[in-house]
Amino acid sequence: MSANGKTVKCVVWDLDHTVWDGALLEDDRVALRPGVTEAIRTLDERGILHSIASRNDHAAAMARLEELGLADYFLYPQINWGKKSSSVRAVAKALNIGLDAVAFIDDQPFERDEVAFELPQVRCLDAAALPDLARMPELTPRFVTEDSRIRRQMYRADQVRQGVEERFDGAQDQFLSTLGMRFEIRPAAESDLRRAEELTVRTNQLNTTGVTYSYEELDAFRESDRHLLLTASLTDRYGPYGTIGLALVETGEQDWNLRLLLMSCRVMSRGVGVVLINHIKRRARDAGAQLIADFVSTDRNRMMYVSFKFNGFAEISRDERVVRFAADLSSIPADPPYLDVRVVG
C-alpha cells in the first residue's frame, strides 16, 4: 500500500544511482544496478506500471535505456531539469491515477524529501530498498490476472489512440465512430473473479460506493440467485481495454438494488459509462421492478454522483453515509451509435 494505505499502481524511478550505477552525464556507458531488471519485469508482470522522474538529458537517457532493453517498460517518462515532484505529478496525471497510487524511488534523501513534502500522498522509497522491492506488500497484489499481465500494453495502445485523437479534425462522436468499439456485458464467471476483485481494489474515481470485495465474497454473489454480478469489457481496433466495468445488483421482487457500479478510469473519454447502467435499467424494467442505487461519497468519486443525476436517477434518501437514488425506467436512452454492444448470457 502507498503512503495512505492504497495499493501502488505505478513506480516512478530516478535514473542516476538508482536504475543504473553512476551518473549518465559523467559516463554514457553506465551499467544497470544489480536486480533492477528483475524488479522491473516482476512488477510489470503483476500489472504495476513504471515511469521515470530524472534530472537528465532526455534524448541521452532514453537512448541508454533502449540499449539496456528497458525503455519500453517506462510510460510517460519525465526526464528534464525540473523538480522531481512536478515530474511525479505529471506521470500520475498522464496515467490518470491518484497520487496515492504512486511510489517514487530515488537514492537522494533530498529528492525523496522534496517529493514527500510537495506530494505527501506518494510513497517515497530509498533506492537501497531495491532488493526488497518485489516483496513489499503494497507491490504484491493478491492475484495476477490476464489484464494485469497486459496492462502496460493496454496503456501503450492508449497512447496511440490519444495521438490519433489529437490529430483528428472533427467532432468527438465522429472520432469515436472510427474506433470500432465493441462493448460486451456478461454475467461474471468464476474465471472473472480475480479481475473483479482487482477492479474493486484499484478503481477509486468511478466507483459508486468505494467498497472493495474479496474473491470469496464475489464468488458468493456470483452463485446467489438473489444477485446479478455483471462484468463489462471493451475492445477497439487498437486492441483490448480488458475488463473495465463491474456491477453488483441485489434482485428483489419489487426493488432491485444496485449495490456497486464501477468503471475503469481509462475509458472515461469513450462515452461508455452509461451503457452498463442502461442495461441494468432495462433488466429491472423487464422484471417489473424498481431500480434503487446506493452512493457513498469518497474523496475521489463525485463523478459517479453526477453520473447518477444525469442518467435519470432521483435522490430519494440520504443519511450520514449513504445516498439512495431511484431510477426513472419510463424512458431509457438507446446506446451510443458508435458502440457495438453485445450482451452475452
GUFIKE-654791 format. One line per 5 residues: number of its first residue (from 1); their letters; for each residue x negated, y, z of N, C-alpha, C. Coordinates in steps of 0.1 Angstrom, whole numbers. Each point is the difference from the previous one (the first is absolute). Layout:
BEGIN
NUM = A = X:Y:Z:X:Y:Z:X:Y:Z | ...
END
This chain:
BEGIN
1 = MSANG = -8:-12:0:8:12:0:-9:12:0 | 6:11:-5:-8:12:-1:1:8:13 | -5:13:0:-1:7:12:12:0:9 | 12:0:-7:12:0:8:8:-13:-1 | -7:-11:-3:7:-13:1:5:-5:-14
6 = KTVKC = -2:7:-10:5:-4:-14:-10:-9:-6 | 5:-9:-9:-9:-8:-8:-7:8:-10 | -13:-3:-2:-8:8:-10:3:-5:-14 | 3:9:-9:2:-3:-14:-11:4:-9 | -9:8:5:-11:5:-8:-12:3:8
11 = VVWDL = -12:-5:-4:-13:3:7:-7:10:-10 | -3:12:6:-7:10:-8:-15:0:5 | -9:-3:-10:-14:-2:3:-9:12:-3 | -9:4:9:-11:8:-4:-10:-9:-8 | -9:6:-7:-9:-8:-8:-14:-1:6
16 = DHTVW = -8:12:1:-13:0:5:-1:-6:14 | -9:-10:2:-2:-7:13:13:-7:5 | 10:-2:-8:12:-7:4:3:-11:-10 | 3:4:-13:1:-11:-10:-13:-5:-4 | -10:10:-2:-13:-4:-3:-11:5:10
21 = DGALL = -11:-6:0:-11:5:8:-7:12:-7 | -2:10:8:-7:12:-5:10:10:-7 | -6:11:-5:7:10:-7:-2:0:-15 | 11:1:-7:-1:-1:-15:-8:11:-6 | 0:12:6:-7:11:-6:-15:-2:2
26 = EDDRV = -4:-8:9:-14:-3:3:-5:-12:-7 | 9:-9:-3:-4:-13:-7:12:-5:-8 | -1:2:-13:11:-4:-9:2:-15:-2 | -9:-8:7:2:-15:0:4:-5:13 | 7:8:8:4:-5:13:7:-13:-1
31 = ALRPG = -3:-9:11:6:-13:0:11:-1:10 | 9:-9:-2:12:-1:9:-5:-5:14 | 7:5:10:-2:-6:13:5:-14:1 | -7:-8:7:4:-14:2:15:-1:5 | 8:-8:-7:13:-3:5:11:10:-6
36 = VTEAI = -4:10:-7:9:10:-6:9:-7:-11 | -6:-6:-9:7:-6:-11:10:-10:6 | -4:-9:9:9:-10:5:12:7:8 | -3:10:7:11:7:8:10:6:-10 | -5:7:-10:9:7:-10:8:-11:-7
41 = RTLDE = -6:-10:-4:8:-11:-7:10:-7:9 | -4:-2:12:9:-7:9:13:8:3 | -3:13:3:12:9:3:8:2:-13 | -6:1:-11:7:1:-13:10:-11:-2 | -5:-12:3:8:-12:-1:12:0:9
46 = RGILH = -1:7:11:11:1:10:9:11:-4 | -2:7:-10:9:11:-4:-4:14:6 | -11:1:6:-5:12:6:-8:8:-11 | 4:12:-3:-6:8:-10:-13:6:5 | -9:5:-10:-12:7:3:-1:13:-8
51 = SIASR = -6:10:7:-4:12:-7:-12:6:6 | -4:12:-4:-13:6:3:2:14:5 | -7:4:10:-2:14:4:-15:2:2 | -6:6:-10:-15:1:1:-5:13:-5 | -10:6:6:-6:12:-5:-12:-5:-9
56 = NDHAA = 3:1:-13:-10:-5:-10:4:5:-14 | -9:-3:-9:3:4:-14:9:-11:-5 | 12:4:-5:10:-10:-4:-4:-9:-11 | -6:5:-11:-4:-8:-11:-11:-10:4 | -10:5:8:-11:-9:4:6:-11:9
61 = AMARL = 8:3:9:5:-9:10:9:-11:-7 | 9:4:-9:8:-10:-7:-8:-8:-9 | -11:5:-6:-8:-8:-9:-7:-11:8 | -5:4:12:-7:-10:9:10:-11:5 | 12:4:3:10:-9:4:4:-10:-11
66 = EELGL = 0:5:-13:2:-8:-11:-11:-11:-1 | -12:5:1:-12:-9:-1:1:-11:11 | 5:4:11:1:-9:12:12:-9:-1 | 9:2:-9:12:-8:-2:11:3:9 | 0:12:6:11:3:10:9:12:-4
71 = ADYFL = -3:6:-11:8:12:-4:15:-2:-1 | 4:-12:-5:14:-2:-3:8:-2:13 | -7:-2:12:7:-2:12:5:13:6 | -5:11:-4:3:13:6:10:8:-8 | 11:3:7:11:8:-6:-1:14:4
76 = YPQIN = 1:9:-10:0:15:3:-12:4:8 | -12:-4:-4:-12:4:8:-2:15:1 | -3:5:11:-3:14:3:-15:2:2 | -7:3:-10:-15:1:1:-3:15:-4 | -2:8:10:-2:14:-3:-8:6:12
81 = WGKKS = 0:13:1:-8:7:11:8:6:10 | 13:-4:0:9:6:10:1:-8:13 | 9:4:9:1:-6:13:6:-14:-2 | -5:-9:9:5:-14:-1:15:-1:3 | 4:8:9:15:0:4:8:4:-12
86 = SSVRA = -4:9:-8:7:4:-12:1:-11:-10 | -11:-8:-1:-1:-11:-9:9:-11:4 | 0:-3:13:9:-11:6:15:4:-2 | 3:13:2:14:4:-2:4:-1:-15 | -10:3:-9:3:-1:-14:3:-15:-4
91 = VAKAL = -8:-9:5:2:-14:-2:14:-5:4 | 4:4:12:13:-4:6:11:5:-9 | -1:13:-4:10:6:-9:1:-7:-13 | -12:-3:-6:0:-7:-13:7:-14:0 | -3:-7:11:6:-13:2:14:0:6
96 = NIGLD = 5:12:4:13:1:6:2:-8:12 | -10:0:9:0:-7:13:-2:10:11 | 4:-3:12:-2:9:11:-14:0:5 | -4:10:6:-14:1:5:-2:-10:12 | 11:-4:6:-1:-10:11:-2:-14:-6
101 = AVAFI = 0:-1:-13:-3:-13:-6:-14:-1:-6 | -9:10:3:-13:1:-5:-11:-2:10 | -10:-7:-4:-12:-1:9:-12:6:-8 | -8:7:7:-12:7:-6:-12:-5:6 | -10:-4:-8:-12:-6:5:-12:8:-5
106 = DDQPF = -9:4:10:-11:9:-3:-11:-3:10 | -13:2:-4:-11:-2:9:-2:12:9 | 5:12:-4:-4:12:7:11:4:11 | -4:1:13:10:4:10:7:13:-3 | -8:10:-6:6:13:-3:11:-2:-10
111 = ERDEV = -2:-8:-10:11:-1:-11:12:-7:6 | -2:-10:9:11:-7:6:8:10:9 | -8:8:8:7:9:9:8:11:-8 | -6:4:-11:7:10:-9:13:-5:-5 | 0:-13:-5:13:-6:-4:9:-2:11
116 = AFELP = -5:-5:12:9:-3:11:6:13:5 | -7:11:0:5:13:5:11:5:-10 | -3:0:-13:10:5:-10:11:-9:-2 | -2:-13:1:10:-10:-4:1:-11:11 | 5:4:12:0:-10:11:7:-13:-2
121 = QVRCL = 9:0:-11:7:-13:-3:-9:-10:-6 | -12:4:-5:-9:-9:-7:-8:-8:10 | -2:-13:-3:-10:-7:9:-14:1:-6 | -9:5:8:-14:3:-5:-9:-11:6 | -8:-6:-9:-8:-12:3:-15:4:-3
126 = DAAAL = -8:-5:9:-15:1:-2:-4:-10:-10 | -9:4:-9:-5:-10:-10:-7:-12:7 | -4:2:12:-6:-11:7:10:-11:3 | 13:3:-2:10:-10:3:3:-9:-12 | -8:2:-11:2:-8:-12:1:-15:2
131 = PDLAR = -9:-6:8:0:-15:2:14:-5:5 | 7:9:8:12:-4:6:12:5:-7 | -2:7:-11:11:6:-7:12:-9:-4 | -4:-11:-6:11:-10:-5:7:-7:11 | -6:1:12:7:-7:12:8:9:8
136 = MPELT = 1:13:-3:8:9:8:15:-3:-2 | 7:0:11:15:-3:-2:7:9:-9 | -3:13:0:7:9:-8:-3:-1:-15 | -10:-8:-3:-4:-3:-14:3:-15:-3 | 7:-7:8:3:-14:-2:15:-2:1
141 = PRFVT = 7:2:-12:14:-3:0:4:-14:3 | 12:-2:5:4:-14:4:0:-9:-12 | 6:5:-11:1:-7:-12:-7:7:-12 | -5:-8:-9:-6:5:-13:9:-5:-11 | 8:9:-6:9:-4:-10:-5:2:-14
146 = EDSRI = 7:-5:-10:-4:3:-14:-1:14:-3 | 10:8:5:0:15:-1:-13:6:6 | -4:-6:11:-13:5:7:-11:-2:-10 | -1:-12:-6:-12:-3:-8:-1:9:-12 | 11:5:-5:-1:8:-13:3:15:3
151 = RRQMY = 0:4:13:4:13:3:-9:11:-7 | -13:-3:0:-9:10:-6:3:1:-15 | 3:-11:-7:3:0:-14:13:8:-2 | 10:-2:9:12:8:-1:-2:15:1 | -9:4:9:-3:14:1:-8:5:-12
156 = RADQV = -8:-9:-6:-7:4:-12:10:2:-11 | 10:-8:-1:11:1:-10:7:13:2 | 2:4:13:7:12:3:-8:12:-5 | -13:0:1:-9:10:-5:2:2:-15 | 1:-11:-7:3:0:-15:13:7:-2
161 = RQGVE = 10:-5:7:14:6:-2:0:15:2 | -7:4:11:0:15:4:-7:7:-12 | -11:-5:-5:-7:7:-11:9:1:-12 | 8:-10:-4:9:0:-11:11:10:3 | 5:0:12:11:9:4:-5:15:-1
166 = ERFDG = -12:3:4:-5:13:0:-1:5:-15 | -3:-9:-9:-1:4:-14:13:0:-7 | 10:-5:6:13:-2:-7:7:14:-1 | 4:3:-12:7:13:-2:15:-2:-2 | 7:0:11:14:-2:0:6:-1:14
171 = AQDQF = 13:-3:1:7:0:13:-4:-13:7 | 2:0:13:-3:-12:9:7:-12:-5 | 13:1:-2:8:-12:-5:-5:-5:-13 | -5:8:-9:-5:-4:-12:-13:-9:2 | -8:5:9:-13:-7:3:4:-14:7
176 = LSTLG = 9:0:9:4:-12:7:5:-10:-10 | 7:5:-10:6:-10:-10:-11:-6:-9 | -12:5:0:-11:-6:-8:-7:-11:8 | 3:-1:13:-8:-10:8:5:-14:-1 | 12:-2:-5:5:-14:-1:1:-6:14
181 = MRFEI = 6:7:9:1:-5:14:11:-11:2 | -4:-11:7:9:-10:4:1:-1:15 | 12:2:5:2:-1:15:8:-12:3 | -6:-8:8:7:-13:4:4:-1:14 | 12:-4:3:5:-1:14:4:-15:2
186 = RPAAE = -5:-6:11:4:-14:2:-1:-2:15 | 7:-11:5:-1:-4:14:-14:-4:3 | -5:4:12:-13:-4:4:-1:-15:1 | -10:-6:-6:-4:-14:2:-10:-1:11 | -2:-12:4:-10:-2:11:-14:5:-5
191 = SDLRR = -3:-2:-13:-13:5:-5:-1:15:0 | 11:7:2:-1:15:0:-2:6:14 | 1:-9:10:1:6:14:-13:6:5 | -12:-5:-5:-12:7:4:-1:14:-6 | 4:1:-12:0:14:-6:11:8:7
196 = AEELT = 11:-6:3:10:8:7:-4:5:13 | -7:-8:8:-6:5:13:-10:11:-3 | -8:-2:-10:-10:10:-3:6:13:-4 | 11:0:-7:7:12:-4:5:7:13 | 6:-7:9:5:7:12:-11:6:8
201 = VRTNQ = -12:-6:0:-11:6:7:-7:11:-7 | 0:0:-13:-8:10:-8:8:12:-4 | 14:-2:-1:8:11:-6:5:9:11 | -4:12:0:4:9:11:9:12:-5 | -3:5:-12:8:12:-5:14:-4:-5
206 = LNTTG = 1:-11:-8:13:-3:-5:5:-12:7 | 2:1:13:5:-10:9:11:6:8 | 12:-6:-1:12:7:7:-1:-1:15 | -7:-10:6:1:-1:14:-14:-1:7 | -11:-2:-8:-13:-1:6:-2:-14:7
211 = VTYSY = 10:-9:-1:-1:-12:7:-10:-10:-8 | -8:-7:7:-8:-11:-6:6:-13:4 | 0:-10:-9:5:-13:3:-11:-10:-3 | -1:-10:8:-10:-11:-1:5:-10:-11 | -9:-8:-4:3:-11:-10:12:-9:6
216 = EELDA = -1:-3:13:9:-9:6:14:7:0 | 1:13:4:12:7:0:7:1:-14 | -9:3:-10:5:1:-13:5:-14:-5 | -6:-11:4:4:-13:-5:13:-3:7 | 3:4:12:13:-2:6:11:7:-7
221 = FRESD = -3:13:-4:10:7:-8:2:-6:-13 | -10:-5:-7:1:-7:-13:9:-12:1 | 0:-7:11:8:-12:1:13:2:6 | 3:12:5:12:4:6:11:1:-10 | 12:-5:3:12:2:-9:7:13:3
226 = RHLLL = -6:8:9:6:13:4:-9:12:-5 | -10:-4:-8:-10:11:-4:-3:-2:-15 | -3:11:-6:-6:0:-13:-14:6:2 | -10:-7:-5:-14:5:0:-4:1:-15 | -1:12:-5:-3:2:-14:-14:6:-3
231 = TASLT = -6:-4:-10:-13:6:-5:2:6:-13 | -8:10:-3:0:7:-13:-14:1:-6 | -2:-3:-12:-13:1:-7:2:9:-12 | -12:5:-5:0:9:-11:-12:-3:-9 | 3:0:-13:-11:-2:-10:2:10:-11
236 = DRYGP = -11:4:-6:1:8:-12:-11:-4:-10 | -1:7:-11:-9:-5:-10:-15:2:4 | -2:6:11:-14:1:5:-3:-11:10 | 10:-7:4:-2:-11:9:10:0:12 | -2:-9:10:9:-1:11:-3:10:11
241 = YGTIG = 11:5:6:-1:8:12:0:-10:12 | 5:-12:-2:1:-10:10:14:1:7 | 1:-6:12:12:1:7:0:13:7 | 10:9:-3:0:14:5:12:4:8 | 9:-10:2:12:4:8:5:-12:8
246 = LALVE = 6:4:12:6:-10:9:12:5:6 | 11:-8:1:12:4:7:5:-11:8 | 5:4:12:6:-10:9:14:5:3 | 10:-8:-3:14:3:2:6:-10:9 | 7:4:10:8:-8:9:14:0:-6
251 = TGEQD = 5:-12:-4:13:0:-7:11:-5:9 | 10:9:3:11:-4:8:13:0:-10 | 11:-4:6:12:-1:-8:5:14:-4 | -1:10:9:5:13:-3:-11:10:-3 | -11:-1:7:-12:9:-1:-12:-8:-4
256 = WNLRL = -7:6:-10:-14:-4:-3:-9:10:6 | -11:-4:7:-9:10:6:-13:-1:-6 | -5:10:-6:-13:1:-6:-10:3:11 | -6:-11:5:-9:2:12:-14:5:-4 | -4:-2:-12:-14:4:-4:0:2:-16
261 = LLMSC = -5:11:-4:-3:2:-14:-13:7:-1 | -9:-6:-8:-13:6:-2:-4:-1:-15 | -8:9:-4:-6:1:-14:-14:4:1 | -9:-6:-8:-14:4:-1:-1:14:-5 | -9:7:7:-2:14:-4:-6:1:-14
266 = RVMSR = -6:-11:-5:-6:1:-14:11:2:-11 | 13:-3:3:10:1:-10:9:13:2 | -4:9:9:8:11:3:3:8:-13 | -9:1:-9:2:9:-12:6:-8:-12 | 5:-12:3:5:-8:-11:15:0:-1
271 = GVGVV = 7:7:9:14:1:0:7:-13:2 | -6:-9:8:6:-14:2:6:-1:14 | -1:10:9:4:-1:14:15:-3:1 | 8:5:-9:15:-2:2:5:-13:-5 | -9:-8:-7:5:-12:-7:4:-11:10
276 = LINHI = -9:-2:10:3:-10:10:12:5:9 | 0:12:3:12:5:8:13:-2:-8 | 0:3:-13:12:-2:-7:4:-14:-2 | -10:-9:-1:3:-14:0:7:-5:13 | -5:5:11:6:-4:13:14:6:1
281 = KRRAR = 2:12:-5:13:6:0:10:-8:-8 | -4:-5:-12:9:-8:-8:3:-13:7 | -10:-6:6:3:-13:7:10:2:11 | -2:11:8:10:2:11:14:3:-5 | 0:9:-11:14:3:-6:6:-13:-5
286 = DAGAQ = -7:-8:-7:6:-12:-5:4:-10:11 | -6:1:12:4:-8:11:11:6:8 | 5:12:-4:10:6:7:-4:6:14 | -13:3:1:-5:5:13:-4:14:-1 | -1:7:11:-6:13:1:-15:-2:3
291 = LIADF = -8:9:-6:-14:0:1:-5:10:10 | -5:-4:11:-6:9:11:-15:-1:-1 | -7:11:2:-15:0:-1:-6:6:13 | -10:-6:5:-7:6:11:-12:8:-5 | -2:11:8:-12:8:-3:-6:4:14
296 = VSTDR = -13:-3:1:-8:4:12:-11:9:-4 | 0:13:5:-10:9:-4:-14:-3:5 | -10:1:-9:-14:-1:4:-6:13:-4 | -14:1:2:-7:12:-4:-3:-1:-15 | 5:-10:-7:-4:-1:-15:11:-3:-9
301 = NRMMY = 13:-3:5:10:-5:-9:12:9:-3 | -2:13:2:11:9:-3:6:-2:-14 | -9:-3:-10:5:-2:-13:11:-10:-1 | 0:-10:8:10:-11:0:14:6:5 | -1:9:10:12:7:4:6:8:-11
306 = VSFKF = -8:7:-7:5:8:-11:5:-9:-11 | -6:-12:-2:5:-9:-11:14:-5:4 | 2:-3:12:14:-4:4:10:11:-3 | -4:12:4:10:12:-2:3:2:-15 | -11:-2:-8:2:3:-15:7:-12:-7
311 = NGFAE = 1:-11:7:5:-12:-7:13:-5:6 | 9:10:4:13:-3:4:2:-6:13 | -9:2:9:1:-4:14:4:11:9 | 10:-1:8:4:11:10:-3:-5:14 | -5:9:7:-4:-3:14:13:-1:8
316 = ISRDE = 1:-11:8:12:-3:8:-3:0:15 | -13:-2:4:-3:1:14:-15:1:2 | -4:5:12:-14:0:3:-1:0:15 | -11:-6:4:-4:1:14:-15:4:1 | -6:-1:11:-14:5:2:-9:-7:-10
321 = RVVRF = 3:-12:-5:-9:-8:-8:5:-2:-14 | 13:-4:-2:5:-5:-12:10:9:-6 | -1:3:-13:10:7:-8:7:-11:-8 | 13:0:-1:8:-10:-8:7:7:-11 | -1:-6:-12:6:5:-12:11:-10:-5
326 = AADLS = 10:5:-7:9:-8:-7:-1:4:-15 | 0:-10:-8:-2:2:-15:14:2:-7 | 0:9:-9:12:2:-9:-1:-11:-11 | 9:-9:0:-1:-11:-9:10:2:-12 | 7:11:0:10:2:-10:-6:4:-14
331 = SIPAD = -12:5:1:-7:4:-13:-14:-2:1 | -5:-11:-6:-14:-4:1:-6:3:-14 | -10:8:0:-6:4:-13:-7:-12:-7 | -1:1:-13:-7:-10:-8:-15:1:3 | -7:-11:-3:-14:0:2:-6:9:-11
336 = PPYLD = -12:6:2:-7:8:-10:-1:-7:-13 | 2:7:-11:-1:-7:-13:-14:-5:-4 | -10:6:6:-14:-4:-4:-4:-12:8 | 9:-6:8:-4:-12:8:8:-13:-6 | -8:-10:-1:7:-13:-2:1:-7:13
341 = VRVVG = 12:0:6:3:-5:13:5:-14:-1 | -7:-10:7:4:-14:-1:3:-4:15 | 11:-7:1:4:-6:13:-2:-15:-1 | -8:-6:8:-3:-14:0:6:-7:12 | 8:-10:-1:4:-8:11:12:6:7
END
